[in-house]
Amino acid sequence: MKIYLSNLLLLLAVAATLFSCEEEKSTKRTREYNVMILQPTSRKLTSTYSATIRGKQDIDIRPKVQGYITDIHVKEGSIVKKGQTLFTIDQVPYQAALQTAIANVDVAQAAVDAAELTTNSKELLYKQNIISEFDLNMARTQLASQRATLAQAKANEVNARNNLSYTLVKSPADGVIGTLPFRVGTLVSPSDSTPMTSVSDNSEMYVYFSMTESQVLSLTREHGSLEAALQAMPSIELQLSDGTIYKEKGRIEAISGIIDPTTGSVTVRAKFPNYRRLLLSGGSGNIILPHKADGCIVIPQSATYEIQDKIYVYTLKSGKAVSKIVGVFNISNGREYVVESGLIAGDTIVVEGVGLLREGDNIKIKSVVDSEK
């Protein structure tokens, strides 16, 4: 009986082994797949950079004299012209100071006139030997002193007129008014840390973003100099904070010659027209910079799969599927990747059914897909 059971167990083990082998053969059976032989090609690529938007001029408006605000002539967001009055500061003390300065000029002028009469008279007396040379020189000195006093009085008048003019706070440029933190009755002074408002010239907008040091060096080597690189830069696009693309295209105008030691980046300035005043100073967005890649390797996204943030493809080696990690650059068309590492020209990859493939699966080529499609 024991011998019978032993033989039975042996037969079952052999059957299980045979079944397992058949199953393995079944799973390792050869299947047909479309493949692609990689060849160098060219593609238009885009790079995206976070950006901040600033007006062509963002000017803080500060008072030049101290006083209480008596009138505000604009509203937040108003469009103003250069020279337009924005605020009025209490003029009464400055008008009084001007009247005093004018009176002082008149007094000084009268003193000069009197000193001139005295000097002229003493010159005649000196010629007649009635007075000494000392008396004549004293008269001349007095005249010079009175003339200096007059000049000082006139300077004080100019200063008083300027101070009075400063009570009318005017816009230094065309633009749009920012916030108005002060109200009528507020005491303002040139020493205030908070400006009365700001004027943003937003007929054109500056958009600032950063490039890495290596990117700037690459541009310089490619074109010979930063100036030549700027001339060769294509038109760029601006993606607004809501995800839409701004209709007007811009151009890169300047690349800073200073590298930020904390970030290792270089500031780049682009300019965009703002005819409809859609762009606001202080806004944010993304710069979309197009560039052409020649001699690059391009693969379809459908030929890849992702595991833990790594991109894989299956290459064909000796009729078997071999997985490989690749570094890629995402093309904006949403269908392809530009390969940055992991594959070279001449490699063959599987372009369909990669989700069903396993490492070492046998592969039979169904057809070769054109790498340009």
C-alpha positions, 0 to 999 in steps of 0.5 A: 500500500505504501509503495502504491501511494509513493508511486501515485505521489511521484506521478502527480509531481511529474504531471505538475512539473509538465503542466508548469513547463507547458504553462511557461512555454505558453507564457513565453510564446512568440507574439507579433509586434510593430517595432521602430528603428530609431533614426535621427530627426528634427523637431520643434521643441518648447521650453517653459519658464515661470515668469513675472510681469511688470509694467515698462515703468512702475513709478512710486509717487511720493510727496516732496513736501509735508502736508495734509491731502486736501484732494485726490483727483484720480481713482485706482486703475485710472489711466493718466497722462504725464503731467496730470495732477493726482493729489493736492496737498494743503497749499495755504502754508506754502502760499504764505511762505511764497508771499513772505519770500516775495516780500523779502525780495522786495525789501532786499531790492530796496536795500540794494537800490539805497546802497547803490545811491549811497555808493554813487554819491560817495564816488562823487564826493571822493572825486572831489576829495571830500571823503576818504577812500576808506569811506568809499570802500565801505559804501561799496562793501555795503552795496555788495552785501545788499546784493548778496542778500537780494540774491539769497532772497531770490533763491528763497523765492524760487524755493518757495515757488517750487514747494508750492508747485509740489503741493500739486502731485503730478504723474511723471509718465503716462500709465495706470494708477495703482492702489491709493492707501491714503485718503483726504485729510491724511498727513503725508511727508517725504519721509513716509515709507509708503508711497501715495500711489504708483503709476505703471506704464503698461502700454508695453510690459516687461516679463522676467524669467530665469535661465540656468547658467548652463543654458546661457553658456550653451546659447553663447557658444552656439551663437558666439556672443550673448548679443548674437544670441539675442538677435537669433532668439525667436518670438516667444509666447506668454501663458497666463495664470488661467492657462490661456495663451496671450494673443500677442507674441513677444521678444527677448530683449536682454539677458543679465550679465550677472549670475544669482549666487543663491540660485545659479540662474540668470535673469532674462527680460522679454517685452510684450505689447499690451494694447488691450491692457490685458496684462497687469503689472505684478501678474504671473505666467509662463514664458514658452520659448520655442527652439529646434532640435536637430539630430535628435531621437524621437519616440512615440509616447505610446511606446513607453510605460512609467514605473515610479516616475521613471520612463521605460521602453522595450527594446528588441535584442536577439528577438526578446523584449529588454526593458530600458530606462530612458530620459525624455523631453516632453514635446508639446504635441502630447504624442512624442518624447525627445530622448535625452538618454538611454537610446541611440540611433539604430536601436529597435523599440516596440511601439505597441502593446508595451503594457502586456509585454514582460522582460524576456518575452519572445517577439516577432516583428509584425512591421517596422513603423516609420520613425517620422510618422 
